[in-house]
Amino acid sequence: MATRRLAEFERDIMRAKDMVGLGQALGNMTNGLVDATDLYRGALVQAVAAWDRYVHGVILDRAVDIILGRLTPGAAVAYQDCCKSGGVAPGVNSSYATLLVV
């Protein structure tokens, strides 16, 4: 599932890059007579939306795996691996760290 989510993210990011390229081409073709900043703004929104979609998709996939018993809560979490010694990353409340791996 994560591979599919990553492929979708890369496709969405390519759309954002294409919008930047379109803005540059439009600006060059019109010698600056057309303001292409809306295309740049749209590309930024597209990139943020791509990231949002990816993160929510990965979280959904992991939640479904936990509910179906294919993954135990807290398994394969990078944060848990960094805190095996019982320590908490600097600036992270220890009760919040516990919630991350439950």
N, C-alpha and C positions, 0 to 999 in steps of 0.2 A: 504493500500500500504506500509506504513512504516513497518508493521509487516513482510511483505514479504521481504522487503529490509534488515531488521535486520536478518531474517533467512538465507538469502543469504550471508550476512556478516559473520555470525557465521560459516557457512559451509566453506567459504573461509579461515577463520582464522584456522579452524581445519586442513585444508590442509597444512597450514604453520607449525602448530604444528607437524603434521605427518612428514613433511620434516626434522624438527629438530630431531625427534625421529629416523628417518631413518639415519641421519648423525651420531647420537650417536651409533646406533647399528652397522653401518658399521665400525666406528672407533674402537669399541670394538672387533668386529669379526676379524679384520685384525691386531689387536695389534698395531695400529698406523701406519701401513705401507701404508695405503690409507688415503690421506688427504680429510677429509669430509667438509672442510670449504666452498666449493662451494655449498653444500647442505644448510648450514647455511645462506649463502648469498642469495640463492634462496628463503629460507623461509622468510627472511627479505623483499625481493622484493615482495613476495606473500602477506605478511601482509600489506605492503604499498598499493599494488594494490587493496586489499580487502577494505581498508579504502577509497581509491579514488573512487572505484566503488560505495560504500555505500553512500558517501557524494553526488556524482553526481546524483545518483538515487533519493535520497531524494529531492534534489534541483529540479530535473526534475519533480517529482511528484507534488511538491508544485507549480511550475510554471504552470503546466497543470491545477491544481485545481484553480489557480487564473484566468487563461485565460477562463476557462469554467464557472467561477462565483461561484464555490463551496466554495471558500475561498477568503476573502477580503485581499488586500495587507496589510501586517503588522500584520495580525491577528495571534494570538497564537505564537508570537515570544518571546522567553525567554528574549532577549535583551530589547525588548520594555517594558516588565514587570518590569525589574530592573530599568528602567529609567522613570517610571510614574511620579515621582516628578519633572521631567524636567531636572534632573541632568544627567550627562554623566559619564560613568565609567572612572576611572583615566587612563590617557594616550590615550584616544580616542578622536580624533578630532570631535567636535560637528557637523560639516557638514557631516562627514563620518557616524556618528551615525544616522543622518536623512536618509541617503541613505539605511541603514540597515533595516529600518522599513517602507519604502515607498512601 
